[in-house]
Each structure stands twice: as C-alpha cells, then as structure tokens.
Amino acid sequence: MSSTVGGRLEAVERPRTLFGPDYLRLAVLALVAVAAHGWLVGHTALTARDSLGFARLALCFENPSAAPPFENGRPKNTLDHIREAEQPPGYPLAVWAVDVALRSVSSRPTPDRVLLAAQLANALAAVLLVIPTYLIGRMLFTRNVGFAAALLFQVLPVPLRITSDGLTEGVYLLATGVAIMLAVRAVRRPGIGAFLLCGVATGASYLVRPEGLLVAAGPAAVVLYMGISRLWPRDAAFGRFVALLIGVLLVSVPYMALIGKFTNKPTGTYLNPVGDPSVPLFKGGLPVGAQRAVTGAPLFAEWWNNERDAGRSRLLWAFQAVFKEASKSANYVVWPLALFAVLALRRKFATEPGLWVLSVLVGCNLALLVYLAARVGYVSERHTVLLTMLACQLAAGGLPLLAAALGQLLPRVERLGVRITAASLLVALVASALPFALKPMHPQREGHKRAGLWIASHITDNDAMIDPYNWAEWYAGRTLYRTSWNPPKSKNNYVVLENELVKTGPHSRLPVLPEAQRLSKQSDSRIVYHWPENVPQKDAVIYVYKLGPD
C-alpha cells in the first residue's frame, strides 16, 4: 500500500498484528526462558559482587534515612541517594519493586531476600525480552527467524548466566530490546508517534545504563539518510528526527539535571575525548588513574597490563580484546553465522531500513567498546551482550540460507528440506550451549555467606570487620545501607580470608586484601571459624580470624 506525502510516493507497510502462530511461539519461548533462568536462580550459591551495590541502593531508595547522614547531620532522602550513586537508578528501582513483592511471600532475612530480588528482577526482565527479540526477527524476516533469534539468545551461556545473576543486564537488554524493536518498526512504518515512542524507550534504557542512549543512533542515522537522499520528504524526515530527539530528552534530561552531568559511572570519566595530554591516547601505557580501573575490572574480562603490554598499541590491543570478548559472549559460532547472513542477504540489506538500524547499532557499539577499551584498559564479555543480541537476529536469518547451501552440497540434506535442516541446525546450537549455560553459579563461594552468618551472631557495633571479598560483611548485616565501615576504636577484629591453597576462582577489586592478610598473621590472630565446618581446618575454603581478647 502507498500514500501520497508531500507530492511523493512513500511506501507504507500494511499494519501487522499478532496471530495464533505468534502466541504459540512466544509461549514456547517464555517456557524455555522461565525454565532456564529459574534453574540458574535456584542453583546460585552466591550472587556476583556487583549485586551487593545494587541491592544496597534498592534498600536506600526505600529507607533513605537508614544510611549515614550528611556531614552536617541532615538525613539523606531518595533523591540524594540517586544523585550520589555511581549507577543509574533504573535497575535498583526494579530490585526495590521486586523486593517489596517478595516480602509478602518470603520469610528470608533482609540480606538474602534483597539479593534474591536482584536476581529475580534481572531474570524476569530477561524472560520478557523474548517478546521484543521475537518481534524484531519477525519484522525483518519471518516468524521462524524471530523464534530462532529469541531462543538462541536465551540459551547462550554468557547472556543466560549474567541475566540470571544480580546484575543490570536483563533490565538493560529489555529496555534496549524494546527501543530497537520500536526503532525497526519506526523506520519501516514511519510516523511522528513511532519515532517519539522509540525515543522514550531509548531514554528509559539510559536510566539503566548510560550507553543505552546509543540506541538512538540507529533510527537517527536512517532518518538522516532518508532525508538527505530524498527517499522521504525532508520536512517529514526532520519532524521524525525531532520526535526521536524529544522522546530521548523527555526521559533522560531529568536524571542528567539531577546528577549535574552525563553519568556518575567511573567509566564516564574516559568519555572525555581530550583526556590526559601527557599520555598518547592509543599508544603506550594507560592514562593517569586507569590502572586503578584495571584492578577493578569485572571478572571474565581482558585488561591491559602496563608491564606485560608495554610498547604495544593500545588501539590494536583494544580491537583484539573486544573481538575476544564478543566471540565468547556469542559462544563463538553466532558471529560467523551472522557474517554469513550479511553476505548472503546483501540485496535485502540494500533495501531494508530495519536492517540498517541493526547495522548502525553494531558499528556504533563496536566503536564505543574499542574506544573505551583503549582508554580504560579493559573490556568484559558483559559489555558485549547487546552485540550478541543483535548478532542472534542476523544468525537466525542466516540459518535457512545455510540450510539451503548445505542442501545444494549434500543430497541427503536436500531431501530433508530447508525447514527441517534449519531447525536441526538450531537444535544443535541450543544443545551445544546448554551444558555450560546451566552449570550452578558460584558454588565455590558459598563459604562467604556461611562466614557472614556466623559473624552476625558474634560481632557487635564495637568490633571491626575486614572482609576483602564483601559478601561476608553483607550477610553479617554490616553493609546493607552503607559500604564497609568500622568503629574508630574496636574491641575485636574479625578478618575473612580464603584458603590460598584452595582454588575458588579469580577475584577483582580487592584493595583490602593485603591488609587482611597482614592482620591474619599477627601474633594474637587465631581462626575462630572455617568452612566447610566438617573438614579439617587445613582443607577449609574460608577462614574467619579474630584479633583481640578471647
């Protein structure tokens, strides 16, 4: 169908609605997502360390006066906590909402309950993510491609595990997934309202992670191209661009005004394009202060080492690091299949503006990751999950093409038919991903929780606690509303340490570890608890030392 706009013919697609086959596919996707995330949530010994900060923010948002007041004695309110937090408020607010719901059905103590709320907020958002990921694939390709894209992303090990932990990824991907879905819809069925709604969704994704604003680059680039090339009337293109911008600003500007800058995240410091003029941007060592960022990098990441990588180009290192982490996030096979689809669908890419949106977003995200990796000195597989979600769309679109190519090469495959072969390839991809994806999470760190619960029954406000790993002090109730603290003068000192002879996995951000190790070696230090409790002390995983009178 076409309509006359500004004296020119503009193609407008007939509106498509959901039918029975769509609901059936969505139901299957939801069942798989609920089962996979439910399994991991139920088999998590300890959430990621970052979850403690988000859970603390959620508690402070609800009960802001429980946190230490300002230096002038004025108690803090919720806006104060939002203004001071290093993280945007979107995910902590979701954690708070889930925690409120949990209280009516759970008798867990607060430290346990709010961390479970952090996991559930993340996992529930990841389950809802099947809707926009399915619809993106359905709009760009077919129902089956949308189903394959959503299913594949739900079972890949890295996306599944980080969206089942107490991290922001599930809520962030849901917000960006909705924004991308609306962007694809807007460029295919253009209108002021469609672009305004896309902008609002993009602003919402910014309230979860600041890089969410990058989603606007996809539809904005398409609008500018359509206007400049006169494929759309220029006045119409201008109106759509303004609508997109207004939608973004409506949601994002109030938060920016509250904090007085673009973001409170430490990484935001490195978005300054000028940087430290004494250090070349893409050559030699890290900028001033970046080494601290390296020691604070997430686990499962690539980070620059000034000694090991001295003399190397940071730009080249950044490209290699991003490639490695993106490959791991996509389980190694998704990106080759996605690139195959791009080559095979080059004619469709030339005429489909929805695919242009995805292409622009892939390019912008890669550029941002390489830039920040070079500036900050690390990149994690967590940072690449949006790329993986986009790659799954292209990979799913390539499955029928790969099936057809295999049919031309192998007569037995040809007899099966393209649909059965493509379905078999999808089943093989899912089956290869699930064994690792469904492994219990962090079982080796259960002892930190047990140590915290033991300390909670022995420590007083007059005692100090040194916990380099942060989990025990959380379960001891010491850091629910503030970060690590100790009284000016302590009667006893409790120190939590892992057994150096037992491998518990790598750690990051442990600046207190040297001090804890020093205290544990003092003459008056003694082990008062170890875990597991039923093993000899020398074979324990976690030790609690006490310094002070018996």
C-alpha positions as CSV (number, residue, x, y, z in Angstrom):
1,M,0.0,0.0,0.0
2,S,1.2,3.5,-0.7
3,S,0.2,7.0,0.2
4,T,1.0,10.4,-1.2
5,V,3.1,12.5,1.1
6,G,4.4,15.9,0.1
7,G,3.9,15.1,-3.6
8,R,6.0,12.0,-3.5
9,L,5.0,8.4,-3.2
10,E,6.1,6.9,0.1
11,A,5.7,3.2,0.8
12,V,3.8,2.4,4.0
13,E,3.6,-1.2,5.0
14,R,0.2,-2.7,5.9
15,P,0.0,-3.0,9.7
16,R,0.7,-6.5,11.0
17,T,-0.8,-7.9,14.2
18,L,-0.1,-11.0,16.2
19,F,-1.9,-14.2,15.4
20,G,-2.2,-17.7,16.9
21,P,1.2,-18.9,15.5
22,D,2.9,-15.9,17.1
23,Y,1.4,-16.5,20.5
24,L,2.3,-20.2,20.3
25,R,5.9,-19.4,19.5
26,L,6.0,-16.7,22.3
27,A,4.6,-19.2,24.8
28,V,7.3,-21.8,23.9
29,L,10.0,-19.1,24.2
30,A,8.6,-18.0,27.6
31,L,8.6,-21.5,28.9
32,V,12.2,-22.1,27.9
33,A,13.3,-18.8,29.4
34,V,11.4,-19.3,32.6
35,A,12.9,-22.8,32.9
36,A,16.5,-21.8,32.2
37,H,16.5,-18.7,34.4
38,G,14.6,-20.4,37.1
39,W,17.1,-23.3,37.2
40,L,20.1,-20.9,37.5
41,V,18.4,-18.7,40.1
42,G,17.6,-21.8,42.1
43,H,21.2,-23.1,41.8
44,T,23.1,-19.9,42.7
45,A,25.2,-20.2,45.8
46,L,26.2,-16.5,45.8
47,T,25.4,-13.7,43.5
48,A,28.0,-11.5,41.8
49,R,29.8,-9.0,43.9
50,D,28.3,-6.1,41.9
51,S,24.8,-7.2,43.1
52,L,25.7,-6.0,46.6
53,G,25.9,-2.4,45.5
54,F,22.6,-2.6,43.5
55,A,20.8,-4.3,46.5
56,R,22.2,-1.6,48.8
57,L,20.8,1.1,46.6
58,A,17.4,-0.6,46.5
59,L,17.3,-0.6,50.3
60,C,18.4,3.0,50.5
61,F,15.8,4.1,48.0
62,E,13.1,2.7,50.2
63,N,14.5,3.7,53.5
64,P,17.0,6.6,52.8
65,S,17.3,7.8,56.3
66,A,18.8,4.4,57.4
67,A,22.0,5.3,55.6
68,P,24.6,7.6,57.3
69,P,23.5,11.2,57.1
70,F,25.5,14.0,55.5
71,E,28.4,15.6,57.4
72,N,26.1,18.5,58.6
73,G,23.7,15.9,60.1
74,R,20.9,16.2,57.5
75,P,19.4,12.8,56.8
76,K,19.5,11.7,53.2
77,N,16.4,11.3,51.0
78,T,15.9,9.1,48.0
79,L,16.9,11.9,45.5
80,D,20.2,12.2,47.5
81,H,20.9,8.5,47.0
82,I,20.1,8.7,43.3
83,R,22.3,11.8,42.9
84,E,25.3,10.1,44.7
85,A,25.0,6.6,43.3
86,E,27.6,5.6,40.7
87,Q,24.9,3.6,38.9
88,P,21.7,4.9,37.2
89,P,18.5,4.3,39.2
90,G,16.7,2.0,36.7
91,Y,17.9,-1.4,37.9
92,P,18.0,-0.6,41.6
93,L,14.4,0.6,41.4
94,A,13.4,-2.6,39.7
95,V,15.2,-4.5,42.5
96,W,13.2,-2.5,45.1
97,A,9.9,-3.3,43.4
98,V,10.6,-7.0,43.3
99,D,11.8,-6.9,46.9
100,V,8.6,-5.3,48.0
101,A,6.6,-8.1,46.3
102,L,8.9,-10.8,47.9
103,R,8.2,-9.6,51.4
104,S,4.6,-10.9,51.3
105,V,5.7,-14.4,50.2
106,S,9.1,-14.9,51.7
107,S,10.4,-15.1,55.3
108,R,14.1,-14.8,54.3
109,P,16.2,-12.3,56.2
110,T,16.9,-9.0,54.5
111,P,20.4,-9.7,53.2
112,D,19.1,-12.9,51.5
113,R,15.8,-11.5,50.3
114,V,17.1,-8.4,48.6
115,L,19.8,-10.3,46.7
116,L,17.2,-12.8,45.6
117,A,15.1,-9.7,44.4
118,A,18.2,-8.5,42.5
119,Q,18.4,-11.9,40.7
120,L,14.6,-12.1,40.0
121,A,14.5,-8.5,38.7
122,N,17.2,-9.4,36.3
123,A,15.8,-12.8,35.3
124,L,12.2,-11.6,34.9
125,A,13.3,-8.8,32.6
126,A,15.3,-11.4,30.6
127,V,12.2,-13.6,30.2
128,L,10.2,-10.6,29.0
129,L,13.0,-10.0,26.5
130,V,11.7,-12.8,24.3
131,I,8.9,-10.5,23.1
132,P,11.0,-7.7,21.5
133,T,13.6,-10.1,20.2
134,Y,11.0,-12.3,18.6
135,L,9.2,-9.3,17.1
136,I,12.4,-7.8,15.7
137,G,13.1,-11.1,13.8
138,R,9.5,-11.4,12.7
139,M,9.5,-7.8,11.3
140,L,12.8,-8.2,9.5
141,F,12.5,-11.8,8.4
142,T,9.8,-14.4,9.3
143,R,8.1,-15.9,12.4
144,N,10.6,-18.8,12.5
145,V,13.6,-16.5,12.3
146,G,12.2,-14.4,15.2
147,F,11.7,-17.6,17.2
148,A,15.2,-18.8,16.4
149,A,16.8,-15.4,17.3
150,A,14.9,-15.2,20.6
151,L,15.6,-18.8,21.5
152,L,19.3,-18.7,20.6
153,F,19.9,-15.6,22.7
154,Q,18.1,-17.1,25.7
155,V,20.3,-20.2,25.9
156,L,23.7,-18.8,25.0
157,P,25.9,-19.3,28.2
158,V,27.1,-15.7,28.7
159,P,23.8,-13.9,28.2
160,L,21.8,-16.6,30.1
161,R,24.1,-16.6,33.1
162,I,24.6,-12.8,33.5
163,T,20.8,-12.3,33.1
164,S,20.2,-14.8,35.9
165,D,22.7,-13.1,38.3
166,G,22.2,-9.9,40.4
167,L,23.4,-7.7,37.5
168,T,21.8,-5.0,35.3
169,E,22.0,-6.9,32.0
170,G,18.4,-8.3,32.0
171,V,16.7,-5.0,32.6
172,Y,19.1,-3.1,30.3
173,L,18.6,-5.6,27.5
174,L,14.8,-5.5,27.9
175,A,14.9,-1.7,27.7
176,T,17.2,-1.6,24.7
177,G,15.4,-4.5,23.1
178,V,12.1,-2.6,23.2
179,A,13.8,0.5,21.9
180,I,15.4,-1.4,19.0
181,M,12.1,-3.1,18.2
182,L,10.4,0.3,18.1
183,A,13.2,1.7,16.0
184,V,12.8,-1.1,13.4
185,R,9.1,-0.5,13.4
186,A,9.5,3.3,13.1
187,V,11.8,3.2,10.0
188,R,9.5,0.6,8.3
189,R,6.3,2.4,9.2
190,P,7.4,6.0,9.7
191,G,5.4,8.4,11.7
192,I,5.9,11.1,14.3
193,G,4.4,8.9,17.1
194,A,6.5,5.9,16.2
195,F,9.8,7.9,16.5
196,L,8.6,9.6,19.7
197,L,7.9,6.3,21.3
198,C,11.3,5.0,20.2
199,G,13.0,8.0,21.8
200,V,11.1,7.4,25.1
201,A,12.2,3.8,25.1
202,T,15.8,4.8,24.4
203,G,15.7,7.3,27.2
204,A,14.4,4.5,29.5
205,S,17.4,2.3,28.6
206,Y,19.7,5.2,29.5
207,L,18.2,5.1,33.0
208,V,19.6,1.6,33.3
209,R,22.9,2.0,31.6
210,P,24.2,5.3,30.1
211,E,25.3,3.6,26.9
212,G,21.6,2.9,26.3
213,L,21.4,6.3,24.6
214,L,23.4,4.8,21.7
215,V,20.3,3.0,20.5
216,A,19.1,6.3,19.1
217,A,22.0,6.3,16.7
218,G,20.3,3.6,14.6
219,P,17.0,5.2,13.7
220,A,18.6,8.7,13.7
221,A,21.1,7.6,11.0
222,V,18.3,6.1,8.9
223,V,16.2,9.3,9.2
224,L,19.1,11.5,8.2
225,Y,19.9,9.2,5.2
226,M,16.3,9.1,4.1
227,G,16.0,12.9,4.3
228,I,19.3,13.7,2.6
229,S,18.7,11.3,-0.2
230,R,15.1,12.5,-0.5
231,L,13.7,9.0,-0.1
232,W,11.5,10.6,2.5
233,P,10.3,14.2,2.1
234,R,12.8,16.4,4.0
235,D,10.2,18.1,6.2
236,A,8.8,14.7,7.2
237,A,12.3,13.4,7.9
238,F,13.1,16.4,10.0
239,G,9.9,16.0,12.0
240,R,10.7,12.4,12.7
241,F,14.2,13.2,13.8
242,V,12.9,15.9,16.2
243,A,10.3,13.5,17.6
244,L,13.0,10.9,18.3
245,L,15.2,13.5,20.0
246,I,12.3,14.9,22.1
247,G,11.4,11.3,23.2
248,V,15.0,10.7,24.4
249,L,15.3,14.1,26.2
250,L,11.9,13.7,27.9
251,V,13.2,10.8,29.9
252,S,17.0,11.4,30.1
253,V,17.3,15.1,30.9
254,P,15.6,15.0,34.3
255,Y,18.2,12.5,35.5
256,M,21.1,14.4,34.0
257,A,19.8,17.6,35.6
258,L,19.6,15.8,39.0
259,I,23.2,14.5,38.9
260,G,24.6,17.5,37.0
261,K,26.4,15.5,34.3
262,F,26.0,12.8,31.7
263,T,26.7,9.9,34.1
264,N,28.1,9.1,37.6
265,K,29.7,5.9,36.4
266,P,33.5,5.9,36.8
267,T,33.9,4.9,33.1
268,G,32.2,8.2,32.2
269,T,35.4,10.0,33.0
270,Y,37.0,8.4,30.0
271,L,34.3,9.6,27.6
272,N,36.2,12.9,27.6
273,P,37.8,13.0,24.2
274,V,40.7,15.3,25.4
275,G,41.9,13.0,28.2
276,D,45.4,13.4,29.7
277,P,47.6,15.2,27.1
278,S,50.7,13.8,28.7
279,V,49.7,10.3,27.6
280,P,49.1,9.5,23.9
281,L,45.5,8.1,23.6
282,F,46.2,5.0,21.6
283,K,49.9,4.3,22.4
284,G,52.0,3.3,25.4
285,G,50.7,3.0,28.9
286,L,47.3,3.7,30.4
287,P,46.2,7.2,31.2
288,V,46.5,8.5,34.7
289,G,44.2,6.6,37.1
290,A,43.4,3.9,34.6
291,Q,45.5,1.3,36.3
292,R,43.0,1.5,39.2
293,A,40.2,0.8,36.7
294,V,42.1,-2.3,35.6
295,T,42.4,-3.7,39.1
296,G,38.7,-3.0,39.5
297,A,37.7,-4.7,36.2
298,P,35.0,-7.3,36.1
299,L,35.8,-11.0,36.0
300,F,35.9,-12.8,32.7
301,A,37.5,-9.7,31.0
302,E,40.5,-8.7,29.1
303,W,42.6,-6.0,30.7
304,W,45.7,-4.1,29.8
305,N,48.8,-4.7,31.9
306,N,51.4,-1.9,31.8
307,E,54.3,-4.4,32.3
308,R,53.2,-7.1,30.0
309,D,51.8,-4.9,27.3
310,A,54.5,-2.1,27.4
311,G,55.2,-0.8,23.9
312,R,52.1,-2.2,22.3
313,S,49.5,-0.1,20.6
314,R,46.5,0.2,22.9
315,L,44.2,0.6,19.9
316,L,45.4,-2.7,18.4
317,W,45.1,-4.3,21.8
318,A,41.6,-2.9,22.2
319,F,40.5,-4.4,18.9
320,Q,41.8,-7.8,19.9
321,A,40.2,-7.6,23.4
322,V,36.8,-6.6,22.0
323,F,36.9,-9.4,19.4
324,K,37.8,-12.0,22.0
325,E,35.1,-10.9,24.5
326,A,32.4,-10.6,21.8
327,S,33.3,-14.0,20.5
328,K,33.0,-15.6,24.0
329,S,29.7,-13.8,24.6
330,A,28.3,-15.2,21.3
331,N,29.5,-18.7,22.1
332,Y,32.0,-18.4,19.1
333,V,29.6,-19.7,16.5
334,V,27.0,-16.9,16.3
335,W,29.2,-14.2,14.8
336,P,30.4,-16.4,11.8
337,L,26.8,-17.3,11.1
338,A,25.8,-13.7,11.3
339,L,28.5,-12.6,8.9
340,F,27.5,-15.4,6.5
341,A,23.9,-14.0,6.6
342,V,25.1,-10.5,5.9
343,L,26.9,-11.6,2.8
344,A,24.1,-13.9,1.7
345,L,21.4,-11.2,2.3
346,R,23.3,-8.2,0.8
347,R,20.4,-7.5,-1.6
348,K,18.0,-7.4,1.3
349,F,20.4,-5.2,3.3
350,A,20.3,-2.7,0.4
351,T,16.6,-2.1,0.6
352,E,15.6,-2.9,4.2
353,P,15.9,0.1,6.6
354,G,15.2,-2.1,9.6
355,L,18.5,-3.9,8.9
356,W,20.2,-0.6,8.5
357,V,19.2,0.2,12.1
358,L,20.8,-3.1,13.3
359,S,24.0,-2.4,11.2
360,V,24.4,1.1,12.6
361,L,24.0,-0.2,16.2
362,V,26.5,-2.9,15.7
363,G,29.0,-0.4,14.3
364,C,28.4,2.2,17.0
365,N,28.7,-0.4,19.8
366,L,31.9,-1.8,18.4
367,A,33.4,1.6,18.1
368,L,32.4,2.6,21.6
369,L,33.8,-0.7,23.1
370,V,37.1,-0.3,21.3
371,Y,37.4,3.4,22.3
372,L,36.6,2.6,26.0
373,A,38.8,-0.5,26.0
374,A,41.7,1.7,24.8
375,R,41.0,4.5,27.2
376,V,40.0,2.5,30.3
377,G,42.2,-0.6,29.8
378,Y,39.7,-3.4,30.0
379,V,36.6,-4.9,28.3
380,S,34.4,-7.6,29.7
381,E,32.1,-10.1,27.9
382,R,29.3,-8.5,29.9
383,H,29.8,-5.3,27.8
384,T,29.2,-7.2,24.5
385,V,25.8,-8.8,25.2
386,L,23.9,-6.2,23.2
387,L,26.1,-7.0,20.3
388,T,25.3,-10.7,20.8
389,M,21.6,-10.0,20.9
390,L,21.9,-8.2,17.5
391,A,24.1,-10.9,16.1
392,C,21.5,-13.5,17.0
393,Q,19.0,-11.7,14.8
394,L,21.4,-12.0,11.8
395,A,22.5,-15.5,12.7
396,A,18.9,-16.7,12.8
397,G,18.2,-15.0,9.5
398,G,21.2,-17.0,8.1
399,L,20.0,-20.4,9.3
400,P,17.6,-21.0,6.3
401,L,20.3,-19.8,3.9
402,L,22.9,-22.1,5.4
403,A,20.4,-25.0,5.3
404,A,19.8,-24.3,1.6
405,A,23.5,-24.1,0.9
406,L,24.1,-27.4,2.6
407,G,21.2,-28.9,0.6
408,Q,23.0,-28.0,-2.6
409,L,26.2,-29.6,-1.4
410,L,24.8,-32.7,0.2
411,P,21.9,-34.7,-1.4
412,R,20.8,-36.3,1.9
413,V,20.4,-32.9,3.5
414,E,18.5,-31.7,0.4
415,R,16.0,-34.5,0.9
416,L,15.2,-33.2,4.4
417,G,14.2,-29.8,3.2
418,V,15.3,-26.4,4.2
419,R,13.0,-26.0,7.1
420,I,13.9,-29.3,8.8
421,T,17.6,-28.7,8.2
422,A,17.4,-25.2,9.6
423,A,15.5,-26.5,12.6
424,S,18.2,-29.2,13.1
425,L,20.9,-26.6,13.0
426,L,19.1,-24.5,15.6
427,V,18.6,-27.6,17.8
428,A,22.4,-28.3,17.5
429,L,23.3,-24.8,18.5
430,V,20.9,-24.9,21.5
431,A,22.2,-28.3,22.6
432,S,25.8,-27.3,22.4
433,A,25.2,-24.2,24.6
434,L,23.0,-25.6,27.4
435,P,25.5,-27.9,29.2
436,F,27.8,-24.9,30.1
437,A,25.0,-22.4,30.4
438,L,23.1,-24.4,33.1
439,K,26.1,-25.0,35.4
440,P,25.3,-23.9,39.0
441,M,26.6,-20.4,39.6
442,H,29.4,-19.6,42.1
443,P,29.2,-22.8,44.2
444,Q,32.8,-22.4,45.3
445,R,31.9,-19.2,47.2
446,E,29.1,-20.5,49.4
447,G,31.5,-20.2,52.3
448,H,31.5,-16.4,52.3
449,K,27.8,-16.5,53.1
450,R,28.3,-19.0,55.9
451,A,31.1,-16.9,57.3
452,G,28.9,-13.8,57.3
453,L,26.1,-15.6,59.1
454,W,28.5,-16.9,61.7
455,I,30.0,-13.4,62.3
456,A,26.5,-11.9,62.5
457,S,25.9,-13.9,65.7
458,H,29.2,-12.9,67.3
459,I,30.1,-9.4,66.2
460,T,28.9,-6.1,67.9
461,D,29.0,-2.5,66.8
462,N,32.2,-2.1,68.8
463,D,34.0,-4.7,66.7
464,A,35.8,-4.2,63.4
465,M,35.4,-6.4,60.4
466,I,37.8,-6.7,57.5
467,D,36.3,-8.5,54.5
468,P,38.2,-8.0,51.2
469,Y,35.5,-10.0,49.3
470,N,32.5,-8.1,50.6
471,W,30.0,-10.9,50.8
472,A,30.5,-11.9,54.5
473,E,30.1,-8.4,55.7
474,W,26.9,-8.1,53.7
475,Y,25.4,-11.3,55.3
476,A,26.6,-10.1,58.7
477,G,24.3,-7.1,58.2
478,R,27.1,-4.5,58.3
479,T,26.8,-3.1,54.8
480,L,23.1,-3.1,54.0
481,Y,22.9,0.7,54.0
482,R,26.5,1.8,53.7
483,T,29.8,0.5,52.3
484,S,32.4,-1.1,54.6
485,W,32.8,0.7,57.9
486,N,34.5,0.1,61.3
487,P,34.3,2.0,64.6
488,P,37.2,4.4,65.4
489,K,38.3,2.1,68.2
490,S,37.5,-1.6,68.1
491,K,37.4,-4.2,70.8
492,N,37.8,-7.2,68.4
493,N,38.8,-7.5,64.8
494,Y,37.2,-10.2,62.5
495,V,39.1,-11.0,59.3
496,V,37.7,-13.1,56.4
497,L,40.2,-14.8,54.1
498,E,40.1,-17.6,51.6
499,N,42.5,-20.5,51.9
500,E,45.3,-19.7,49.4
501,L,45.8,-23.4,48.8
502,V,42.2,-23.9,47.6
503,K,41.2,-22.6,44.2
504,T,38.0,-20.6,44.5
505,G,38.2,-18.7,41.2
506,P,39.6,-15.3,40.3
507,H,38.7,-12.1,42.1
508,S,38.8,-8.5,41.2
509,R,38.6,-5.2,43.2
510,L,40.3,-6.4,46.4
511,P,42.2,-3.4,47.7
512,V,41.8,-4.5,51.3
513,L,43.2,-8.0,50.7
514,P,46.9,-7.1,51.6
515,E,45.7,-5.6,54.9
516,A,43.6,-8.6,55.7
517,Q,46.5,-10.9,55.0
518,R,48.7,-8.8,57.3
519,L,46.3,-8.9,60.2
520,S,45.8,-12.6,59.9
521,K,49.5,-13.2,60.5
522,Q,49.7,-11.1,63.7
523,S,50.6,-13.0,66.9
524,D,47.2,-12.5,68.5
525,S,45.3,-13.7,65.4
526,R,43.5,-17.1,65.6
527,I,41.0,-18.9,63.4
528,V,37.6,-19.0,65.1
529,Y,35.5,-20.4,62.2
530,H,36.2,-22.3,59.0
531,W,34.0,-23.6,56.2
532,P,33.2,-26.3,55.3
533,E,32.8,-27.0,59.0
534,N,33.1,-30.8,58.6
535,V,36.6,-30.8,57.1
536,P,40.0,-30.4,58.7
537,Q,41.0,-26.8,59.2
538,K,43.8,-27.0,56.7
539,D,41.4,-28.1,54.0
540,A,38.8,-25.4,54.6
541,V,37.9,-22.9,51.9
542,I,37.1,-19.9,54.1
543,Y,38.7,-18.8,57.4
544,V,37.4,-16.2,59.9
545,Y,40.3,-14.8,62.1
546,K,39.7,-13.0,65.3
547,L,42.2,-10.5,66.8
548,G,41.5,-9.3,70.3
549,P,40.6,-10.8,73.7
550,D,39.0,-14.2,73.9
